[in-house]
Amino acid sequence: MIGFEQDGRVGRLFLQRASHANAFTSEMLGRTAEILETAPGESDVIVIHAVGDDFSLGRDREEPKHPGGPYAGFSEISRVNAAFAAFPGIVVTAIKGRAFGFGLGVAMRSDISIAADDARFMLDEVSLGFPPMFLMEVIHEHLPPKRALDLILSSREFDAAEALDIGLLSRVVPADRLEAEVDEFVATLGNRDAEVLKSCKAYLHAIKQMPAAARPNNALVEQARFALDHH
């Protein structure tokens, strides 16, 4: 249900459960985490594609509860999220159809999310009876609290234009151009120095953790360090 292909330094992960709108099972979560955990040695870029009409409806709500209990079950999601955070390269996601719940979480945790103009989004967990802790842990990096709470508490569906406007997406493209636009972007990344790409990602993450007053001196030091190490 999760496919993977290696093309040079680009890895392509495919959600392949179209009959269930690519809703994630425990097996799919484990395989996704495994790919991301082992990818750094082979891939500078990971591209996530979906087979079928929808990107993902999130977790499979019909799957039996984890025999190890809630903590063990939710630990599978935590493992995937940690694998996204630890991957040093660039994760690009191509979103079409519906991206709900955990599916939208994948988009948020990707470095670049490119969506078809007819894609639809929803944080549906509250309407299903539980708070989306994993999504709330990351959504603050994208949205102001009032915008985030609107989407979380209402569980309303919204379109790609709004998702782009509020900062959940990188780009919105015509639906019939989605795969071509993603491939063109990935080709552009392939023409860049992979170490520069990784350094940009790492530094954007690191700088957020620093007080504003410390950032200029840190930028000077890190820019000089990169020049000494790579030129």
N, C-alpha and C positions, 0 to 999 in steps of 0.2 A: 504493500500500500504506500510505501515510500520508495521511490526510485532514486538512483544517483548515477550520474555520468561524469567522468573526468575528461576535460578537454584542455590539454595543456595545464596552465595554472588556474583554470576556471573550473569550479565544480558546480554541477547543476542538480539541484534537489527537486524532485517532482512529487507533489501530492497526488496520489493515484487512487483515490477512493471516490470517484465521481458519482457512483450510485448512491452514496450517502452524503453528497455535497462536501466531500473531503473533511467530514467531521473526524476529529482526532481520537483514535483509540489509544490505549496504553501502549500497545505495540508500536504505533506510529510515533508516539512521544519518545519512546526509547530509541527508536531508529534515528529520529531527527537529532537527538542529543548525541548519539554515537557518531554521526556524520560530522557534526560541528566540532566535537571533541578531537577527532582524528584528522580533521581537514588541514590544520595549520602547516603540516609538513608537505602537503601536496597542492594546496590552493591558496592563492592570494585573493580570489574573489569567489563567493558562493552566490549563485542565483537560485531563487526559489520560484518555481513555476507550479501551476495547478492544472490538472487534467480535468476536463469537463466545463460546465457552465459557471461554477462557483469556485472562489478561492478556498474558503472554508467556513463552515457554520460553527467552528469552535470545537469544544469537547463533545464527544458522543454521549448524549444524555441517556441513551438506551443501554450503554455498556454496563454490565454488572459492577457493583461496588467492589473496590479493591479488597481482596481478602485480608490484607494487612491493616485495614482501617483507614480513616481519613488522612492521617499524617503520611502514611506510605503512599496513598493515592496522590495527594497533592505534591509529594516530593518528586514525582515524575515531572510535573510542570516546573517545579523549581530547578530541576536538573537541566531542562531545556533552556530556561531563562539564563541560568549560569553559563551554559555553553555559548549562547548568543553573546553574552557580555565578555567572555574570555577569548572569543575568536579575534585574532589581531587584524585580519584582513577585512574586506568590505563585503557586506551582505546586501544584495540587491533583491527586492521582491517585486514580482509582477502580479498585480491584483486585478481580478475580474469578478463579475457577478457579486455575490455576497461575501463579505468578510465580517463575521460576527464573533463576539466573545474572544476566545483565544486566537481566532483567525486575525482579528484586528490587533491583538497583542503581538502577533508575529510581525505585522506591519510596523508597529511602533518600535519593536526591538531591532528591526532591520536598519541598516545605515541609510539606505536609499529605498524608498517605496514609490513605485510608479504604478498608477492605477488607470484603468479604462474609464472613460468619461461616464459610463453607465453603471459603474460599480456602486454598491450600497454597503453601508456600514451600520453596526449596532453594537452597543455594550448591553447585552440582554440579561446579564446575571441577576440584577435586582428584580426584574420581572419574573425570574425563575425561582426567586426566594433566597438568594444569598449574596453577600457583598463581594465584589470582585477584587480581593486584596492584591492579587498578582498584577492586575491591570492598574490599580491605584498606585502601586509602588513605582510604576514607570510613567504614568500619564502626566504627572506633575512636571516632567521634563519637556512636555509638549504644549500643555495648556495651562492658562490661569485657573485658579480653583473654581471660580464660578462657571466657566465654560465646561470644565471637567465634570462638576457635580450635575450640571444640566443633563449631560449625556449619560452619566452613571445612574442618577435617580429616576429619570424619565424612561430609560431604556428605549428611547425613540430611534427610529431608523433615519439616517441622513445620507446625503449623496456625496459624490466625489468632489464636487465643487466646494461644499462646506468643509469636507475633510482637508482639502488643500488650503482653504482660507484660514482654518484654525491651527494648521501646522502639523497635521497627522500624516501628510503625504509630501513627497518631494516634487512630483509632477503628476498632471492628469493629461492623458493623451486620447485621441479617438480610439474607440474600442477595436476597430479593425487594424490599428497600427500598434497595439500594445506590444506584441512580441518583437516586432521590428524595432520599435523604439528602445526596448530593453536591450536587445542585441547590439544596437548601435552604441548605447551608453557603455555596455560591457566592453565593446571593442575600443572605445575611448580609454577606458581604464587600462586595457591591455597595452596601450601605447604610452602609459605613464610608468615612471619608476615605482615598482611595488613598495620599496622602502619609504618613499615619499608619501605614498597613499596611506600606509600604515602609521607613519609618524603624524600625519594630519589627524587621523582618527584618534590616535592615542592622546595627542596634545589637546584636542577639543574636549576630550573627556577629563583630562587632568586639570585643565585650566578652570573648569567649573568648580573644582574643589578648593580653589585658592581665593583668599580675600582679594578684592579688586586692586588694592594698593600694592599687592605683591606681584601682580601679573606682568607689568612692564619689565621689571628686572628679570623675572623668570623667563620671559620671552627672549630677552637678550642672551641670557646664559644658554638656553636650549637651542637657539638659532646658531650660536657659535659652536656649541657642542656637535650639532648635526653637521655643520660645515667641516669641522675637524675630522669627524668620523667617516665622512662620505666623499670628501672632495680633496 
